[in-house]
Amino acid sequence: MNSNVSKLMAVLVFCAMYAFTSVAVADGGRGYGKKPKVQLGPRPFYLVDKMDQSGLKKKLQQCMDRRNHYKKNDFSIGHRGAPLQFPEHTKESYVAAARMGAGILECDVTFTSNGELVCRHAQCDLHTTTNIVATDLAYKCSVPPEFDTDGNLTNAAAIKCCASDLTLAEFKSLCGKMDAANTNATTIEAYMDATANWRTDLYSTCGTLLSHEESIELFDRLGVGMTPELKAGDPDNIKEVFGSQANYAQKMIDEYKDARIKPRKVWAQSFNPADVLYWIKNEPAFGKQAVFLDGRYGLVDPDDPDDPGDPNDPENPTLQQIAELGVNVIAPPMWMLLTVENGEIVPSKYARKARAAGLDIITWTTERSGRIVEDVIEGGDTFYYQSTIDALNNDGDILTTIHVLAQEVLVLGIFSDWPATTTFYANCMDTKKHGGKYGKKD
């Protein structure tokens, strides 16, 4: 009996050591997994259940039985990670997106006072995306919090804190939180307590901020592609820190080259056409799949999206002229690619003209506007659905929208705040037949 107990103990010890070793290998010894197993969670299936009866719903229902056989897919792009529930541009948000099968992750790139590149959505968003106003670094903000003699916050609507106000070390000392602020608050606590009711603070427990270089290392370990967006900033500040906009654009690419990341794994983005053209000319290996984010919203009628360009205005080229400049990939918001005809969501004129010009298309951003009925149809954030709102009935139409974008517009990828949804769709509908990656094929 003692011999049997000894054998059993030996087996248990071996199993424990094996399990520990497996976790250590999976985490790379650094607290995050490399190429994690895809876990979708319940949301994609909840959305399928909400859909109106249709052939698409039946097809997606059949895919719900795959259980643990979902794989990551480049069609699914983690927009700032998975910010529907995790603080954007934090390690935790990125890892969550990778676990949901996002094949590509986004770091929006801005800079610190000492010229280090970091992952933030804007040069000056620290007051809403971090805890800076509750720290001793608040005094360094461009517009710090101010208080009256009774200790009441008096300038909630004016507070402005920038990454460029801080050194990299100071930036890294902050905690990421859900992007929100109460601009009517009279206390710091109330100012920070403003997360939308369809998001959550459950995972907002000091999100880990990352430099751009750290995001590259993390994404590489996770086995995903990388889509950095060079963010606009104060031109004078950019010139002071980098010498020129071109130097700023070059530094972002240099950090991928220094990390020995293959250009085919990087899709550099910018709303500034000059950045994209700079990469095409000076870094052609990266430039051939650089992404022009088309932000010319004011020039497009949401009820009849058309080409916003003017053939006689070099500062506002048509889609055909953009292609002739060497741009291969364009990325407008979803609503510019869609319209409604006879009650059905269909490709817009803009989408058809972009395809006719030979441009590959990606788009943004699904799962970002809350619930379709309560938060979009009934007077909420209609930005992403403004051209299709008349055809929306319930949350299941998130998948209907994705389906039209994938199968009729033929987008190569969709940014999502909750990549499990786009990953589920991509696995079910085999989006790889559309290419699966951006850019012109060799």
Secondary structure, 3 states (H helix, E strand, C coil): CHHHHHHHHHHHHHHHHHHHHHHHHHHCCCCCCCCCCCCCCCHHHHHHHHCCCCHHHHHHHHHHHHCCCCCCEEEEEECCCCCCCCCCCEHHHHHHHHHCCEEEECCEEEECCCCCEEECCCCCCHHHHECHHHCHHHHHCCECCCECCCCCECCCCCCECCHHHCCHHHHHCCEECCCCCCCCCCCHHHHHCCCCCCCCCCCCCCEEECEHHHHHHHHHHHCCEECCEECCCCHHHHHHHHCCHHHHHHHHHHHHHHCCCCHHHECCEECCHHHHHHHHHHCHHHHCCCEEECCCHHHCCCCCCCCCCCCCCCCCCCHHHHHHCCCCEEECEHHHHEEEECCEEEECHHHHHHHHCCCEEEEEEECCCCCHHHHHHCCCCCHHHCCCHHHCCCCCHHHHHHHHHHHHHCCCEEEECCHHHHHHHHHHHCHHHHCCCCCCCC
